[in-house]
């Protein structure tokens, strides 16, 4: 299986609203969810989660590298302060997905 396929499996097995909802309180608003952003002092809920697209966005955060949201892996990276491979690995473990080891050489 390719790396791209592995990442698609990880994302599919870890719904963005479930993963974020384990870390902050989310309230359903129509087809989306809203909650107080954990990345800045958020007086009113400005973090929006779109389960259909598998994305989250904060409308109150200062833009970081041109964006204020992303997918489930982006959220775990930012929330847990870990690099991409570690965030993907943690989500794979959460979902019970065994990934092949990738070694160069």
N, C-alpha and C positions, 0 to 999 in steps of 0.2 A: 504494500500500500504506500502511496506517495505521501509526502509531508502535507501537501494540500488536502488530501483526503483525510489524513489523521486530524488536521485542524477542523475540517468540516464535521467530523464525527464528534470531536470534543465540544464544539459550539452547539451542535444539535442536542447533545446529551446534557447540556448545562444551560437551560433557558435563562436568558439575561435577567428576567424579572425574578426568578427564583434565587439566583446567585446574589443579586443586589439585595433582594428582600431578606436574605439571611444576615445581612450586614447593617441595613437601615430599614426603618419602617416605610413601607410603600402603601399608598392608597390608590385603589382603582378609580380611574376617571375615564369612562367610556371604554375604548379599546386599549388605552394606555395606563401607565401608573405614574404617580408623582410622589416625590419625597424630598426631605431636606438633604441637601448635598453635604457629604462628609468632608469635602475638600475646601470649604470656606465657611465662614460664619453666615449661616443661611437662616434669616428670620422668617422667610416664607418659602415653602417648598418650590425649589426651582429646578430640581433634577427630574427629568422626564424619561421614562423607559417605554420603548416601543417594542413589544414582544413580536409583532408581525415582522419587523425588520431585524430584530435581534440587536437593537442598538439602544444606547442611552445618551443623553445630552443634558448638560447643565447650562441654563440660560443666565446664571449668576456668576459663574466662574470667569476669571480672567482667562483669555485664550492662551493655551500652552501649545507651542509648536503649531499654531494655526487651528487647533481644535479644542473643544471642551467636552468631548464625549468619545464614543467608540463602541466596540463590541464587548462581549463578556470578558474576553482576555484583557482588553485595555483596562476595564474596570478593576480586575483583580491586580493587574500590574500596579495601577495607581494606588488602590486602597491598601494593598499589602506591601507596597514598595519593593517589588521584586521585578527582575528582568523578564522579558517575554518567555524564554524557555521554562523558567520556574513557574510562571503563571499558568502556562499551558499544561505543565506537568501536574500542578495542583488540581486543576480542573479535570484532567484525565483521571486522577486518583479519586476525586469526588464522585465521578460517574462510573467508576469501576472499569475504566478502559485501560488495557495494558498496551503500552506503546513499545515498539522495538527499539533497542538501543541504537543510536546512530553514532558511529565512530568514523573518523576520517583516517584513512591510511590503510 
